Amino acid sequence: MAVHHISDTNHPHLAPYQQVRDRDALGPDGRPGLFIGESAVVIGAMLRAGVDVLSILTSDRHTERAVSMVDEARPFRNNMPDPEVLLVADDVLDATVGFNIHRGFLAVGRRPAQHTVRQVVPAHGQDALLLVVEEINNIDNIGQLFRNAAAFGCSAVILSPGCHDPLYRKSLRVSCGCVLRVPYARSDAWNADLRYIRDDQGFTLLGATGGGEHTLREVAEELKCPSTQPRRIAVVMGAEFTGLCDDTLAACTARVKIPMAIGVDSLNVGVAAGVFLSRLTER
């Protein structure tokens, strides 16, 4: 692998890392075709997921760790080229990116090809669990939802058109790199895609809502009953305060609630998704 020791903040190799936050604010347009990974955990996930990682930027104090990350991931990369390792002094690192990088590592990777809903939904004849997410634009919640999806074995995550970019640097960090492990697709025809998942692909759509007519416990117990049919479940989650829209609720097979103590009417969507997925996968 190529290792470069750089002392000039204007060096061409550092161009993708200049003023990270300003470019983050522009969304995917800030780095067309590219995304930034932050932290050693996320960069390790990028390397192992087969992402085309162009370079890794870190303090020269972390030379050994940066090189070992690339070496250890090489068996997973199917002869993909190694990223360049860019080593700088701490003050050069902070001046380049525009803030203190206390986690010590950044990387630039090419955005994976986007998939359609029909490409990521598992075919008939097999058990499958989907996490379907409507209008979640909080960066931390998007990351937490993907981490839940990975933890409980979801086949895919389906995002509505208004959801935040999962490859945004902080969302990716909150997910601990799980965004790169769980297949996902962004819908461009939300109501039609919900009907496709329900009617064409045979999924039971469980709409998470405080006004549900069924409790999560009831649904989970029913799913434990023996069945010769594949278990195909899609958990549909909305934002904590706005919930699912009326059309989405109408498309759901059942509206399901998590019973809570008096005086508490909702949970953070990441927490609620974890509760749902945990109960539904107990068997």
C-alpha positions in Angstrom: 0.0 0.0 0.0 1.1 3.6 -0.6 1.9 5.5 2.6 2.3 9.3 2.4 3.6 11.6 5.1 2.1 15.0 4.4 2.9 18.4 6.1 1.0 20.8 3.9 -2.7 21.3 4.4 -3.0 22.2 0.7 -1.5 19.0 -0.5 -3.7 17.5 -3.3 -4.2 14.2 -1.5 -5.9 16.1 1.3 -8.5 17.8 -1.0 -11.4 15.4 -0.2 -11.0 16.1 3.5 -10.9 19.9 3.4 -13.6 21.5 5.7 -15.5 18.3 6.3 -18.5 19.9 8.0 -19.1 22.5 5.4 -19.3 19.8 2.7 -21.4 17.5 4.9 -24.0 20.3 5.0 -24.4 19.9 1.2 -25.4 16.3 1.5 -24.3 13.9 -1.3 -23.7 16.9 -3.4 -20.8 17.9 -1.1 -18.7 15.1 -2.5 -20.4 13.7 -5.6 -20.0 10.0 -5.7 -18.0 9.8 -2.5 -18.7 9.6 1.3 -16.6 10.1 4.4 -16.2 7.5 7.1 -15.1 8.5 10.6 -13.5 6.3 13.3 -11.5 3.2 13.1 -14.6 1.0 13.6 -16.4 2.6 10.6 -13.3 2.4 8.4 -12.8 -1.2 9.3 -16.4 -1.8 8.2 -15.8 0.1 4.9 -12.8 -2.1 4.1 -14.5 -5.4 5.0 -17.7 -4.5 3.1 -15.9 -4.2 -0.2 -16.2 -0.4 -0.5 -13.7 1.2 -2.8 -11.8 3.1 -0.1 -9.6 5.7 -1.8 -7.6 6.9 1.2 -7.4 6.9 5.0 -6.3 10.0 6.8 -5.0 9.9 10.3 -2.4 11.3 12.7 1.1 10.1 12.2 0.8 8.8 15.8 -1.5 6.1 14.4 0.7 4.9 11.6 0.9 1.3 12.8 -2.8 1.0 13.4 -3.7 2.4 10.0 -1.4 0.1 8.1 -2.7 -2.9 10.1 -6.3 -2.1 9.4 -5.6 -2.3 5.7 -3.5 -5.5 6.1 -6.2 -7.3 8.2 -9.0 -6.4 5.8 -7.2 -7.5 2.6 -8.7 -11.1 2.7 -12.2 -9.6 2.5 -11.5 -7.3 -0.5 -11.3 -9.7 -3.4 -8.1 -8.1 -4.8 -9.5 -4.6 -4.6 -6.7 -2.0 -4.5 -5.5 -0.9 -1.1 -6.4 2.6 -0.1 -3.6 5.2 0.3 -2.7 5.9 3.9 -2.2 9.7 4.5 -0.3 10.6 7.7 -0.1 14.1 9.1 0.7 15.8 12.3 -2.3 16.5 14.6 -2.4 20.2 13.9 -2.4 19.6 10.2 -5.2 17.1 10.6 -7.4 19.5 12.5 -6.6 22.4 10.2 -7.5 20.3 7.2 -10.9 19.0 8.3 -11.9 22.1 10.3 -12.4 20.6 13.7 -10.7 18.4 16.3 -10.7 14.8 15.1 -10.6 13.1 18.5 -11.4 9.8 17.0 -8.3 10.0 14.9 -9.4 8.5 11.6 -11.2 9.5 8.5 -11.5 7.8 5.1 -13.0 8.6 1.7 -14.9 5.9 -0.1 -16.9 5.6 -3.3 -20.7 5.5 -2.7 -22.0 2.0 -3.4 -24.5 1.6 -6.3 -28.0 2.5 -5.1 -30.5 -0.4 -5.1 -34.3 -0.3 -5.8 -36.9 -1.7 -3.5 -37.4 -4.7 -5.8 -33.7 -5.5 -5.7 -33.4 -5.7 -1.9 -36.7 -7.4 -0.9 -36.1 -11.1 -0.5 -38.0 -13.4 -2.9 -41.0 -15.5 -2.0 -40.5 -18.8 -0.2 -38.3 -17.7 2.7 -38.6 -16.1 6.1 -37.7 -12.5 6.0 -37.8 -9.4 8.3 -37.7 -5.9 6.9 -37.4 -2.6 8.6 -39.4 0.0 6.7 -38.7 3.6 7.7 -40.8 6.6 7.0 -39.5 10.2 7.0 -36.7 9.8 9.5 -34.4 12.8 9.0 -32.6 12.7 12.3 -29.0 11.7 11.7 -28.6 9.8 14.9 -31.9 7.9 14.5 -31.0 6.8 11.0 -27.7 5.3 12.3 -29.4 3.6 15.3 -32.1 2.1 13.0 -29.4 0.5 10.8 -27.6 -0.8 13.9 -30.9 -2.4 15.1 -31.5 -3.9 11.7 -28.1 -5.6 11.7 -28.4 -6.7 15.3 -31.7 -8.5 14.7 -31.0 -9.9 11.3 -33.2 -7.8 9.0 -32.9 -8.7 5.4 -33.1 -5.1 4.3 -34.0 -1.5 5.3 -36.5 0.4 3.1 -36.4 4.2 3.3 -39.1 6.6 2.3 -38.0 9.4 0.0 -37.6 12.0 2.8 -35.3 9.9 5.0 -31.8 11.2 5.8 -28.8 9.9 3.9 -27.5 6.8 5.8 -24.0 7.4 4.5 -23.8 10.8 6.1 -20.7 10.7 8.2 -22.3 10.9 11.7 -25.2 8.5 10.8 -22.6 6.0 9.6 -20.6 6.4 12.8 -23.7 5.9 15.0 -24.5 2.7 13.1 -21.0 1.5 13.8 -20.7 0.8 10.1 -23.9 -1.3 9.9 -25.2 0.8 7.1 -22.6 -1.0 5.0 -23.8 -4.5 6.2 -27.5 -4.3 5.7 -28.9 -3.9 2.2 -31.1 -0.9 1.8 -33.1 1.0 -0.8 -34.7 4.4 -1.0 -38.2 4.3 -2.3 -39.2 6.8 -5.0 -42.9 5.7 -5.0 -43.7 5.2 -1.3 -47.4 4.1 -1.4 -46.8 1.9 -4.4 -43.8 0.2 -2.8 -45.7 -0.5 0.4 -48.3 -2.2 -1.6 -45.7 -4.1 -3.5 -44.1 -5.4 -0.3 -47.5 -6.3 1.1 -49.4 -7.7 -1.8 -46.8 -8.9 -4.3 -44.2 -10.1 -1.9 -46.5 -11.4 0.9 -45.2 -9.4 3.8 -47.3 -8.6 6.9 -46.9 -4.9 7.4 -46.8 -4.1 11.1 -47.3 -0.3 11.6 -45.8 0.9 14.9 -48.2 3.4 16.4 -49.3 4.4 19.9 -52.9 4.1 18.7 -52.5 0.5 17.6 -55.3 -2.0 18.1 -52.8 -4.8 18.8 -50.0 -4.9 21.3 -46.5 -6.1 20.4 -46.8 -8.9 22.9 -49.9 -10.2 21.2 -48.4 -10.1 17.7 -45.1 -11.7 18.9 -47.0 -14.6 20.7 -49.0 -15.2 17.5 -45.8 -15.5 15.5 -44.5 -18.1 17.9 -47.3 -20.5 16.9 -46.1 -23.3 14.5 -46.6 -22.5 10.8 -45.8 -24.1 7.5 -45.7 -20.8 5.8 -42.7 -18.5 5.6 -42.7 -15.7 8.2 -42.5 -12.5 6.2 -42.7 -9.5 8.4 -42.1 -5.8 7.7 -41.9 -3.4 10.7 -43.0 0.1 9.6 -41.6 2.9 11.8 -42.2 6.6 11.7 -40.7 9.6 13.5 -41.4 9.8 17.2 -43.6 12.9 17.3 -45.3 12.8 13.8 -45.7 9.0 13.6 -46.8 7.3 10.4 -48.9 9.2 7.9 -52.5 8.2 7.3 -51.8 6.5 3.9 -49.1 4.4 5.4 -51.2 3.4 8.3 -54.0 2.4 5.8 -51.5 0.2 4.0 -50.4 -1.7 7.1 -51.8 -5.1 7.8 -52.0 -4.4 11.5 -51.4 -1.4 13.8 -49.2 -2.4 16.7 -48.4 -0.6 19.9 -45.8 -1.0 22.7 -47.7 -0.8 26.0 -46.2 1.9 28.3 -46.6 3.3 31.7 -49.2 6.0 32.3 -47.8 9.4 31.4 -45.4 8.1 28.7 -46.8 8.1 25.2 -43.8 7.4 23.0 -40.2 6.2 22.6 -37.4 7.4 20.5 -37.7 5.6 17.1 -34.4 3.8 17.5 -35.4 2.5 20.9 -38.9 1.5 19.7 -37.5 -0.3 16.6 -35.1 -2.3 18.9 -38.0 -3.3 21.1 -40.1 -4.4 18.1 -37.3 -6.3 16.4 -36.2 -8.0 19.6 -39.7 -9.3 20.4 -40.4 -10.4 16.9 -37.2 -12.4 16.6 -37.3 -14.2 20.0 -38.3 -17.5 18.4 
